[in-house]
Structures are given as structure tokens and as C-alpha cells.
Amino acid sequence: MTDSPLSETARSAPDTGAAERAVAAVWRIESAKIVGTLTRLVGDFGLAEDLAQEALIDALAQWPVDGVPRNGAAWLTAVAKRKAIDGWRRRERLDERMALLAHDLEREQDQAADALPWDPDAVDDDVLRLIFISCHPVLSREAQVALTLRVVGGLSSEEIARAFLVPTATVQQRIVRAKKTLAAAHVPFEMPSREEHAARLGAILGVLYLIFNEGHSASSGSDWMRPELSIEAIRLCRVLAALMPRERDVHSLLALMELTAARFPARLDAHGDPVLLADQDRRRWERSRISRGQAALATADALGGGRSAYGLQAAIAECHAVAASVQDTDWDRIVLLYEALGRIAPSPVVELNRAAAVAMATGPASALLIIDALSAAGSLPGYHLLPATRGELLLRLGRTEEARSEFATAAALAGNDRERMLLEAKAAGR
């Protein structure tokens, strides 16, 4: 294929490795915009992603030879549109849609002659629709996560599989099945109605929250954290905040993520072992993330309506972020925030976290009452942090043998190798 003004290149052609890195970078940053634009034009989500993937294959073949286009995202979009036209021609469907698409492509090529940058505002609505489709309620939560990371985040199936420690084939099957489900359900490429908006946005935020938490504390495997997964969740939440600037919960979740991720550099030692909050070097916390988190929380507060569950969690994270040490932390305020969180989003996990805060505010004995109530109620069966927390409280009360027994129970329940080793060490009194 000959170069058009849209694929204007640098003076010298790069080597294959450089071109491949350029393709990967463009796809990671612009994939949602590209697929979103194509979905709007061809009216089929699955077809749009297939066309984009075919364009990627062309880029991998052509960019090492012809050079990296000045506007890689527009190049990929244009190539994908041409493939759509060719497909309709082969099926003898040269109808109004194809004519409109061809006209749109010619107009973009004329405009690109001036080497205009890729306009991020031109497809914002398409990206927003794409996010809502990826988290459509007809899909399972596993499918929503895989599709969001693949189509909106630009991660490959291999990257998603590594992040969640599942076979690549499993991720690929989830994505394929998700596309088929969306097609079978005739899901339109449009924003949900106002009546559905809140519930659908809640699902999207839930997916991003799940992705972030899996990166923050890996549920299984040999690594205690997968920070790259959390960073991707933050990036996607930033995109959502830019697209939906009046949504309080979006800014609240972004604040929670930023304030929590600020501690990441201090959460692992040189060997990759966990460093708990009390032992972390707070000089290593990222002040820029703390500032961004506080700004996002202030934005959420300015939108009114009171703090949501995400906002309250962000406020708790802020208490930790601004404290000079564990001893200087405003534990009384954290207890109040957990009590408020427990009223609007009650759960045994919230109660468990409140108990940990109560232990710091008023002592381990009062916190142990909360933990024992959770155990007596049969809450959190199989959740390793319940006996782990109880073990910490017992240790502080001088009940060493009971504490070791709890740590051993927690170690047996832990799915993460690093966390299991830490708990086993505590059970052994090390």
C-alpha cells in the first residue's frame, strides 16, 4: 500500500525493534479511541476490534520499512476503515454506510496533509461508549475485567493473563465470549439511558476498583503486589474522570487510587517481601500522587452530595498519606470514617478494617471484641486477614501462643506466596 499524507513518516526508516515499540506505544495509548471510532462507524464492536487488530498487523509489517507515521493513531484508524470498505465490497454491500465511511476517510486524509496532531477530543464520546460497553451488565465480572483491560486499556491477552495468573487461552476465551455475548444481546453502541446510568457507572467503577486492588495486594502467585495493574487502573480512571467531570464517584475513586498508590514504593523491600505500614519509610512515598489524590478528593467534595463509599475510603487513605508516622496518624478520625463507611456500605471487611483502626485508637482489647463478634457470626469464612488481624491483636495483648495459632491458620488460608511466608514466620515467632 502506498503512503498517503496520513502516513507521512520521518526522514529515515527505523529498525524493526523501534517500529515494534512504536506500534505498541500507539496502541497502548490510543487503542480505546481507535476501537471506539471504528465501532461507531461500522456498528459492530467485535468487527471494530478485529479491524483494528488487522491494522496493527499491517503496521508491524510496514512501519519498519516505511518509517513510523507522524500520526500513528490516525494511520491505524485509516487503514482499519479501508479494510472495512474492502470487506463490504467483497460482500457486495456498497451501500450508504460504505459511501459515508469512504467520504469520511477522504476528508481525514485531506486534513492530515497538514500533519495535524491526533485530536483527543474528537472521539471522547466514542471512548466513553466503549467503556460502558466493556462493562455491560450482560457480561460476567471476569469478562468485564478482561474486555476493559484489552479494549480500553490496550493490554494484550498475554499481559492480562500474567496479571491475573490465568492461562492466556482463558483470557482469550473470555474476550471472544464477551464479544459474542454483546453481539447476541444486540448491545447498541450508545450511552445507557439516564435511568441506567448510575447502575452502569457503578459497574465500571467496580471493575476499576477490582483491577486496582488485585495490583495492590495480589490474591495469588509469588508476587505480593502487581503495581503495573494498579497503575493501569489509575490511568483508566483518569480517562473516565476527564470524560465524566461531573461524576463525584469517579473523582472519589481516582483519589482513593492515587493516595493508596503513593505508598507503593515503600511496600516492598529489596527482595520483594512485604513491608507493612508501620515499618515503611515514608520518605519513599510519592508526594506527587498524594497531591493528585487530594486534588481529586477536593473535586469530588466540590460536586456536592456528601462523600460516597469511595470518598470515605479516599479520606481514610488521606489520613495515612499526610501523617508523619503511624503514631502521628489521626486514628480517631479514621475510626469515625470507618463507622460512616459501615453505615453506607456495610460489610464484614469494613468491620475488620475498623477493628484495626480501633486497636490503634483505643487499644487491642476493644478491637478484639469486634473481631470475635465477626468470628462468632461466621463472617468472612476462609478470609485469611481475619485470623491474621486477630493474631496481631493477641500478640499485642501478650497472648503469644494464641497469636501464633492464629497466624498459622491465616498462613494456611493465604493464596499469595509472599504473604503466606510472612504469616508462617510470625507463626514461628520470627
Residue, then its C-alpha position, 0 to 999 in steps of 0.5 A: m500500500t502506498d503512503s498517503p499524507l496520513s502516513e507521512t513518516a520521518r526522514s529515515a526508516p527505523d529498525t524493526g525493534a523501534a517500529e515494534r515499540a512504536v506500534a505498541a506505544v500507539w496502541r497502548i495509548e490510543s487503542a480505546k479511541i481507535v476501537g471506539t471510532l471504528t465501532r461507531l462507524v461500522g456498528d459492530f464492536g467485535l468487527a471494530e476490534d478485529l479491524a483494528q487488530e488487522a491494522l496493527i498487523d499491517a503496521l508491524a509489517q510496514w512501519p519498519v520499512d516505511g518509517v513510523p507515521r507522524n500520526g500513528a493513531a490516525w494511520l491505524t484508524a485509516v487503514a482499519k476503515r479501508k479494510a472495512i470498505d474492502g470487506w463490504r465490497r467483497r460482500e457486495r454491500l456498497d451501500e450508504r454506510m460504505a459511501l459515508l465511511a469512504h467520504d469520511l476517510e477522504r476528508e481525514q486524509d485531506q486534513a492530515a496533509d497538514a500533519l495535524p496532531w491526533d485530536p483527543d477530543a474528537v472521539d471522547d464520546d466514542v471512548l466513553r461508549l466503549i467503556f460502558i460497553s466493556c462493562h455491560p451488565v450482560l457480561s460476567r465480572e471476569a469478562q468485564v475485567a478482561l474486555t476493559l483491560r484489552v479494549v480500553g486499556g490496550l493490554s494484550s491477552e498475554e499481559i492480562a493473563r500474567a496479571f491475573l495468573v490465568p492461562t492466556a487461552t482463558v483470557q482469550q476465551r473470555i474476550v471472544r465470549a464477551k464479544k459474542t455475548l454483546a453481539a447476541a444481546h444486540v448491545p447498541f453502541e450508545m450511552p445507557s439511558r439516564e435511568e441506567h446510568a448510575a447502575r452502569l457507572g457503578a459497574i465500571l467503577g467496580v471493575l476499576y476498583l477490582i483491577f486496582n486492588e488485585g495490583h495492590s495486594a495480589s490474591s495469588g502467585s509469588d508476587w505480593m503486589r502487581p503495581e503495573l495493574s494498579i497503575e493501569a487502573i489509575r490511568l483508566c480512571r483518569v480517562l473516565a474522570a476527564l470524560m465524566p467531570r461531573e461524576r463525584d464517584v469517579h473523582s472519589l475513586l481516582a483519589l482513593m487510587e492515587l493516595t493508596a498508590a503513593r505508598f507503593p514504593a515503600r511496600l516492598d523491600a529489596h527482595g520483594d517481601p512485604v513491608l507493612l505500614a508501620d515499618q515503611d519509610r515514608r520518605r519513599w512515598e510519592r508526594s506527587r500522587i498524594s497531591r493528585g489524590q487530594a486534588a481529586l478528593a477536593t473535586a469530588d467534595a466540590l460536586g456536592g452530595g456528601r462523600s460516597a463509599y469511595g470518598l470515605q475510603a479516599a479520606i481514610a487513605e488521606c489520613h495515612a498519606v499526610a501523617a508523619s508516622v503511624q503514631d502521628t496518624d489521626w486514628d480517631r478520625i479514621v475510626l469515625l470514617y470507618e463507622a460512616l463507611g459501615r453505615i453506607a456500605p456495610s460489610p464484614v471487611v469494613e468491620l475488620n478494617r475498623a477493628a484495626a483502626v480501633a486497636m490503634a485508637t483505643g487499644p487491642a482489647s476493644a478491637l478484639l471484641i469486634i473481631d470475635a463478634l465477626s468470628a462468632a457470626g461466621s463472617l468472612p469464612g476462609y478470609h485469611l486477614l481475619p485470623a491474621t488481624r486477630g493474631e496481631l491483636l493477641l500478640r499485642l495483648g501478650r497472648t503469644e501462643e494464641a497469636r501464633s495459632e492464629f497466624a498459622t491458620a491465616a498462613a494456611l488460608a493465604g493464596n499469595d506466596r509472599e504473604r503466606m511466608l510472612l504469616e508462617a514466620k510470625a507463626a514461628g515467632r520470627 
